[in-house]
Amino acid sequence: MESDDRLAQWAALFLNTCAEGTPGAGTAAPHAPDVGVVHYKGVTEAAGELLRAVDAGGVPAFVTGNLKQIAIENGIDAGAQRTPNEIVDAIRQKSRDSESGEPEPGD
C-alpha cells in the first residue's frame, strides 16, 4: 500500500507541475538546443529520423509500409526485392550525396 501512496503523490506532483507549465515535467524547455543531434541533408525529416534510429541500433527487421513511404518520398526505389538495409543504405547515400554536392546516381 505504501508504494500506491508514493505513486499517487508523485502523480499529483507531476500533474501540478504540468498544469503550471514548468519545463521538465512533460513539457520541453523553451528553445532547447539540439546538442548532439545529427541532421541529415537532402532527405525528408522522416528519413532523418529513420537514419538516427538506425544509427542508434534500430534497424528495421522487414520492409514496413512506413519504410516504403519514407523511401518513396525521398525518391528511393522500395521495390519488393529490396531489403530494409538496402533501402536505409540508399537513403543514407542520398543524404551523403547531398552533403558532398555530388550528383545523385540512380538507385
N, C-alpha and C positions, 0 to 999 in steps of 0.2 A: 504494500500500500504506500510505503514511503516513496518509491520510485514514481508512482502515479501522481503524488503530490508535487514532486520535483518537476515532472513533466508539465503539469498544469501551471506551475509557477513560471517555468521557462516559456511556455506558450503564451501566457498572458503578457509577460515582459516583451516577448518578440512582437506580438500583435500591437502593443502600445508603441513600441519603437517604430514599427512600420507606419502606423497611423500618424505619427508625428513627422514622418518623412526624414528621419535621421538616417544618413548614409551608413551603410554597413549591414543593416539587418533587412535583407530582402530588397534593398534599393541600391543602385550603383552610385558611387561618389560622383559628383558633378565633374565633367571633363577629366575622367580617369584616363591617364595616358596608356597607350598600347605598348608598354615596355616589353620587349622580347617577343612580340607577335610578328611573325613573318607575313609579309604581304606579297601576294603573287600578282605580277602584272600580266596583262594580256589575256586574262581569263575572268570569268564572272566571279562574283563574291562567293557563290555556292561552290564553285570549283576550288577557290582558295580555301574555303572551309574544309572541303574534302581533302585537299593536299595537306592541310595542317593536321587533320585527324590521322591520315596515313603516316605522316612524319612522327606522330605520337604512338604509332604501332597499331593503328586500327584499319588494317587492310580489309576491304570487303571480301567475304567468302564466295559470293556469287554476284552476278550482274543483276542488280535490282532495277526497278522502274526509275527510282530516283537517280541512280548512277547513269542510266541511259539518258535521262532528261538532261543531266549536267553535261554529258558528253555532246549531245545534240546542240545544246545552247552554246557550246564552245566550238562547234564545227568539227567535232571528232566523230569518226565512224564508230558506231556502237552496234555493229552487226552481230548476228547470232553466234558467230565463231570466235568473237573476241572475249578474252578473259578479263576479270576485273583489273588484274595487274597491267595488262596491255592498255586498257582504257586510261588507268591512272597515269601510266608512263607517257601516253600520248598527250594528256592534259598537262603534265609536268613539262614535257618537251615544248609544248606551245608556249607556256609561260617563259621558259628559258629563251626561246627564240625571240620572244617579245622584248625581253630584257637586254638581249645582245644586239638587237636591231637587225638580225639576220632574217631573210625571207623565210616564211613558214613552208616547209615541204608538205606535199600531200600525204595524207595518212594512208 
